[in-house]
Amino acid sequence: MTMKAATYHGPGDVRVGERSSPGAPARGELVLDVLRVALCGSDAAEYDHGPVLVPLHAPHAGSGHGGPVVLGHEFVGRIAAVGEGVEGFAVGDRVVSGAGVSCGECDRCREGRTNLCVRYYTLGFHADGALAEQVRAPAATCVPVPAACSDDAAALAQPTAVALHALNRGSLAPQETLVVHGAGGIGAFAVAGAAARGVRRIVAIDVDDQRLATAVALGAHDALDAREDGVREAVLELTGGGGADVVLETSGVAHAPALCISLARPGGRVVIVGLQRAPVALNLLDLALREVDLRPALAHVCATDIPEALDVLASGAVAAAVIDRTIALDALVANGLAPLVSRTVHGKVLVDPRG
């Protein structure tokens, strides 16, 4: 049997067409009828100047997949088939997959840090993903979707989980002050997650007025324009002169880590989420003298972060604030990937593979 799918073949070369369906699930797997897929900046990066993550020219060490791949790692689906050994799932159930696949056996997995698994790989980059009518996913990556959570909202669970993991890496407490540098993408979900946790003060910083407005709609108490001078002074004023307890850097802009360190209070925590394309210089003397903790955050821990993400998304308010459009799979390049590359779309783009 065949299905419609979007396959990545290289920069500027994503093809929507017929390919083989996943077939029967292997032991421990589910086959899902895909309901919605959310596009990510990483998908756009692969299309624009990849392969960055896709193992186009050699097999991936974790998945064993090499060559063209079906994109799509933020998705919700309905179970079409259940593999041998899978418990707790039934045909017809809606589930979200965290897309990050871990072995469950290595030291990091046994610690519960499955995102650092030595054989980690991601559906939609290192193995076929969900920009298709069907996808195979390990049941261990899947979480049931609450009845109150719409398909559109559930499709946002994976990036929301990434944001929640970053908040956890910052050990953010409700009585503290959070600064989010970069209010698009993961930054917006971090604001929403912090607001859901009742964080006392949330400050969003960005260069885009629409992103700042969205951050306020999601729960930010203050919005600062990074294009204006005096951002550091403004944060200090908002925090009574001490600086923020936790600062998340989600933009990936080269100068941002140094700025974020300067926004943290003595003893504060800076979490680096945005990926830097090249090494950056940091003032380690300042870090040492003020004992500012610098912590990276990578992906999410499916077992804990995906269920919380679905709780955050269940009301539909986050989806209403961040979704820009829903498109058919045939329109993926023209109305999805290309606008993301050109930055002419400001919110999340959802794909209905059966639309």
C-alpha positions as CSV (number, residue, x, y, z in Angstrom):
1,M,0.0,0.0,0.0
2,T,1.1,3.6,-0.6
3,M,0.4,6.9,1.1
4,K,1.1,10.6,0.5
5,A,4.3,11.9,2.3
6,A,6.7,14.8,2.2
7,T,10.3,13.5,1.8
8,Y,13.5,15.5,2.3
9,H,16.1,15.0,-0.4
10,G,18.4,18.0,0.2
11,P,18.3,21.8,0.4
12,G,15.4,23.3,-1.4
13,D,14.2,19.7,-2.3
14,V,11.2,18.5,-0.4
15,R,9.0,16.3,-2.5
16,V,5.3,15.5,-1.7
17,G,4.2,12.3,-3.4
18,E,3.4,8.7,-3.0
19,R,5.6,6.3,-1.1
20,S,5.1,3.0,0.8
21,S,3.0,3.0,3.9
22,P,4.7,2.0,7.2
23,G,3.1,-1.5,7.2
24,A,2.5,-3.5,10.4
25,P,4.1,-2.1,13.6
26,A,7.1,-4.0,15.0
27,R,7.2,-5.1,18.6
28,G,6.8,-2.1,20.9
29,E,5.5,0.1,18.1
30,L,2.3,1.9,17.1
31,V,1.2,2.9,13.7
32,L,-0.7,6.2,13.7
33,D,-3.0,7.9,11.3
34,V,-1.5,11.4,11.4
35,L,-4.0,14.1,12.4
36,R,-1.8,17.2,12.6
37,V,1.9,18.1,12.2
38,A,3.4,21.4,13.4
39,L,6.3,22.8,11.5
40,C,9.5,23.8,13.3
41,G,12.4,26.1,12.7
42,S,14.6,23.1,12.3
43,D,12.4,21.8,9.5
44,A,12.8,25.1,7.8
45,A,16.6,25.0,8.4
46,E,16.8,21.6,6.7
47,Y,14.9,22.9,3.7
48,D,16.9,26.1,3.5
49,H,20.5,25.0,4.1
50,G,20.5,21.4,5.2
51,P,21.3,18.7,5.7
52,V,21.9,19.8,9.3
53,L,20.3,16.9,11.1
54,V,19.1,14.6,8.4
55,P,21.6,11.7,7.7
56,L,21.3,12.1,4.0
57,H,24.7,10.8,3.1
58,A,25.4,8.1,5.8
59,P,23.3,6.1,8.2
60,H,22.5,7.6,11.6
61,A,24.2,5.8,14.5
62,G,21.0,5.6,16.5
63,S,18.3,4.9,13.9
64,G,20.4,3.2,11.2
65,H,18.5,5.3,8.7
66,G,20.4,7.0,5.8
67,G,19.2,8.9,2.8
68,P,16.0,10.8,2.1
69,V,13.6,11.0,5.1
70,V,10.0,11.9,5.8
71,L,10.1,15.1,7.8
72,G,7.8,15.9,10.8
73,H,8.6,15.6,14.5
74,E,5.8,17.6,16.1
75,F,2.6,15.6,15.7
76,V,-0.6,14.0,17.0
77,G,-2.2,10.9,15.6
78,R,-4.8,8.3,16.1
79,I,-3.7,4.7,16.6
80,A,-4.3,2.5,13.6
81,A,-2.4,-0.6,14.7
82,V,-0.7,-1.8,17.9
83,G,2.5,-3.9,17.9
84,E,3.2,-6.9,20.0
85,G,4.1,-6.3,23.6
86,V,2.4,-2.8,23.8
87,E,0.2,-2.3,26.7
88,G,-2.1,0.6,27.7
89,F,-2.9,1.7,24.1
90,A,-5.8,0.7,21.8
91,V,-6.7,1.2,18.2
92,G,-8.6,4.5,18.0
93,D,-6.8,6.3,20.8
94,R,-5.3,9.7,20.1
95,V,-1.7,10.1,21.1
96,V,1.2,12.5,20.9
97,S,4.7,11.2,20.2
98,G,7.6,13.0,21.8
99,A,9.5,11.9,18.6
100,G,12.8,11.5,20.5
101,V,13.6,7.8,20.7
102,S,15.9,6.4,23.4
103,C,17.2,2.9,24.1
104,G,16.0,2.7,27.7
105,E,19.1,0.7,28.7
106,C,22.1,3.1,28.8
107,D,23.3,4.9,32.0
108,R,21.6,8.2,31.0
109,C,18.3,6.4,30.3
110,R,18.4,4.7,33.7
111,E,18.9,8.1,35.2
112,G,15.8,9.3,33.6
113,R,17.7,11.6,31.2
114,T,16.4,9.9,28.1
115,N,17.2,13.0,26.0
116,L,20.9,12.2,26.5
117,C,20.6,8.6,25.5
118,V,23.8,7.4,23.7
119,R,21.6,5.9,20.9
120,Y,19.1,8.8,20.8
121,Y,17.4,9.7,17.5
122,T,14.5,11.8,16.4
123,L,11.6,10.8,14.2
124,G,11.3,13.3,11.3
125,F,15.1,13.8,11.1
126,H,17.0,10.6,11.7
127,A,14.1,8.3,10.8
128,D,10.8,8.7,8.9
129,G,8.5,11.2,10.6
130,A,4.9,12.3,10.4
131,L,4.5,14.6,7.4
132,A,2.6,11.7,5.9
133,E,-0.7,10.0,6.2
134,Q,0.7,7.4,8.6
135,V,3.8,7.1,10.8
136,R,5.3,4.3,12.9
137,A,6.4,5.4,16.4
138,P,7.7,3.5,19.5
139,A,4.9,3.3,22.0
140,A,7.4,4.4,24.7
141,T,7.5,7.9,23.0
142,C,3.7,8.2,23.0
143,V,1.3,9.8,25.5
144,P,-2.5,9.7,25.4
145,V,-4.2,13.0,24.5
146,P,-6.9,14.2,27.0
147,A,-10.4,14.4,25.4
148,A,-10.5,18.2,26.1
149,C,-7.3,18.8,24.1
150,S,-7.9,19.5,20.4
151,D,-5.8,18.0,17.6
152,D,-4.4,21.5,16.8
153,A,-3.4,22.0,20.4
154,A,-2.0,18.5,20.8
155,A,0.3,19.0,17.8
156,L,2.1,21.6,19.9
157,A,3.0,19.2,22.7
158,Q,6.5,18.4,21.6
159,P,7.8,22.1,21.4
160,T,5.9,22.9,24.6
161,A,7.7,19.9,26.3
162,V,11.1,21.3,25.1
163,A,10.2,24.6,26.7
164,L,9.1,22.9,30.0
165,H,12.4,21.0,30.0
166,A,14.3,24.2,29.8
167,L,12.3,25.7,32.7
168,N,13.1,22.5,34.7
169,R,16.8,22.9,33.8
170,G,16.6,26.4,35.3
171,S,15.0,25.1,38.5
172,L,12.5,27.8,38.1
173,A,10.3,28.3,41.2
174,P,6.9,30.1,41.2
175,Q,8.1,32.9,43.5
176,E,11.0,33.8,41.1
177,T,11.4,36.1,38.1
178,L,11.9,34.7,34.6
179,V,13.4,36.5,31.6
180,V,12.8,34.8,28.2
181,H,15.1,36.2,25.5
182,G,13.5,35.3,22.2
183,A,9.7,35.1,22.3
184,G,9.2,33.2,19.1
185,G,9.0,29.4,18.9
186,I,10.2,27.7,22.1
187,G,10.3,31.1,23.9
188,A,6.6,31.6,23.5
189,F,5.9,28.1,24.9
190,A,8.3,28.8,27.8
191,V,6.2,31.9,28.6
192,A,3.1,29.8,28.5
193,G,4.6,27.1,30.6
194,A,5.9,29.5,33.2
195,A,2.5,31.2,33.4
196,A,0.7,27.9,33.9
197,R,3.1,27.2,36.8
198,G,2.1,30.6,38.4
199,V,5.6,32.2,38.1
200,R,5.5,35.6,39.8
201,R,7.0,37.7,37.0
202,I,7.7,36.8,33.4
203,V,9.6,39.2,31.2
204,A,9.8,38.6,27.4
205,I,12.4,40.2,25.1
206,D,12.3,40.1,21.4
207,V,12.8,42.3,18.2
208,D,9.3,41.5,16.8
209,D,6.3,43.4,18.0
210,Q,3.9,40.6,17.1
211,R,6.0,38.1,19.1
212,L,6.0,40.4,22.1
213,A,2.2,40.8,21.8
214,T,1.8,37.0,21.7
215,A,4.1,36.6,24.7
216,V,1.8,39.0,26.7
217,A,-1.2,37.1,25.6
218,L,0.4,33.9,26.8
219,G,1.1,35.4,30.3
220,A,4.2,37.6,30.1
221,H,3.9,40.5,32.6
222,D,6.4,42.7,30.7
223,A,7.6,42.9,27.1
224,L,10.9,44.6,26.1
225,D,11.9,45.5,22.6
226,A,15.5,44.2,22.0
227,R,16.0,46.8,19.3
228,E,15.9,49.6,21.8
229,D,18.9,50.6,24.0
230,G,18.8,49.9,27.7
231,V,17.4,46.3,27.8
232,R,19.7,45.4,30.7
233,E,18.8,48.5,32.6
234,A,15.1,47.8,32.1
235,V,15.4,44.3,33.4
236,L,17.3,45.5,36.4
237,E,14.6,48.1,37.1
238,L,11.9,45.5,36.8
239,T,13.7,43.2,39.2
240,G,14.5,45.9,41.8
241,G,18.1,46.2,40.7
242,G,19.1,42.6,41.4
243,G,18.5,40.9,38.1
244,A,16.4,37.9,37.1
245,D,16.5,34.6,39.0
246,V,16.3,32.6,35.7
247,V,17.1,33.7,32.2
248,L,16.2,31.6,29.1
249,E,18.1,32.2,25.9
250,T,16.0,30.8,23.1
251,S,16.9,33.0,20.1
252,G,20.3,31.5,19.1
253,V,21.6,35.0,18.3
254,A,25.3,35.2,18.7
255,H,25.4,38.0,21.2
256,A,22.5,36.7,23.3
257,P,24.3,34.4,25.8
258,A,26.6,37.2,27.0
259,L,23.5,39.5,27.3
260,C,21.6,36.9,29.2
261,I,24.4,36.4,31.7
262,S,24.3,40.1,32.4
263,L,20.6,39.9,33.1
264,A,20.9,37.3,35.8
265,R,21.2,38.1,39.5
266,P,24.1,36.9,41.6
267,G,23.5,33.2,42.0
268,G,21.0,33.2,39.2
269,R,20.7,30.6,36.4
270,V,21.0,31.1,32.7
271,V,19.6,28.3,30.4
272,I,20.9,28.1,26.9
273,V,18.2,26.7,24.6
274,G,18.9,28.5,21.3
275,L,21.5,26.7,19.2
276,Q,24.6,28.7,18.3
277,R,26.1,28.2,14.8
278,A,29.6,29.1,15.9
279,P,31.5,29.4,19.2
280,V,30.8,32.7,21.2
281,A,32.9,34.6,23.7
282,L,31.7,34.7,27.3
283,N,33.0,36.6,30.4
284,L,33.8,33.7,32.6
285,L,35.2,36.1,35.3
286,D,31.8,37.7,35.7
287,L,30.2,34.2,35.9
288,A,32.7,33.2,38.6
289,L,32.5,36.4,40.6
290,R,28.7,36.4,40.7
291,E,28.3,32.6,40.8
292,V,25.9,32.6,37.8
293,D,25.0,29.0,36.7
294,L,25.2,28.4,33.0
295,R,23.1,25.5,32.0
296,P,22.3,24.0,28.5
297,A,19.0,22.4,27.7
298,L,18.4,19.8,25.0
299,A,15.1,18.5,23.8
300,H,12.8,17.1,26.5
301,V,12.2,14.0,28.7
302,C,9.1,12.4,27.1
303,A,7.8,10.6,30.2
304,T,7.5,13.8,32.3
305,D,7.5,16.8,29.9
306,I,4.9,15.6,27.3
307,P,2.1,15.0,29.9
308,E,2.7,18.4,31.5
309,A,2.7,19.9,28.0
310,L,-0.7,18.4,27.2
311,D,-2.0,19.9,30.5
312,V,-0.8,23.3,29.5
313,L,-2.3,23.0,26.1
314,A,-5.6,21.5,27.0
315,S,-7.6,24.7,27.3
316,G,-6.8,25.7,23.7
317,A,-5.6,29.2,24.7
318,V,-2.0,28.6,23.8
319,A,-3.0,27.2,20.4
320,A,-5.2,30.1,19.7
321,A,-2.4,32.5,20.4
322,V,0.4,30.9,18.4
323,I,-1.1,29.1,15.4
324,D,-0.9,31.1,12.2
325,R,-2.4,28.7,9.7
326,T,-3.3,25.1,8.9
327,I,-2.3,23.9,5.4
328,A,-2.7,20.8,3.3
329,L,0.3,18.5,2.7
330,D,0.4,19.5,-0.9
331,A,1.0,23.1,0.2
332,L,3.9,22.3,2.5
333,V,6.6,24.1,0.6
334,A,4.8,27.1,-0.8
335,N,2.7,27.9,2.3
336,G,4.8,26.3,5.0
337,L,8.5,25.9,4.6
338,A,9.2,28.8,2.3
339,P,7.4,31.4,4.5
340,L,9.2,30.1,7.5
341,V,12.5,30.5,5.7
342,S,11.6,34.0,4.6
343,R,10.3,34.9,8.0
344,T,7.0,36.0,6.6
345,V,5.0,33.9,9.0
346,H,4.9,34.8,12.7
347,G,3.2,31.8,14.3
348,K,3.1,28.1,14.1
349,V,2.1,26.4,10.8
350,L,0.1,23.2,11.1
351,V,-0.2,20.6,8.4
352,D,-3.2,18.4,7.9
353,P,-1.8,15.4,5.9
354,R,-5.2,14.2,4.9
355,G,-6.6,17.7,4.1
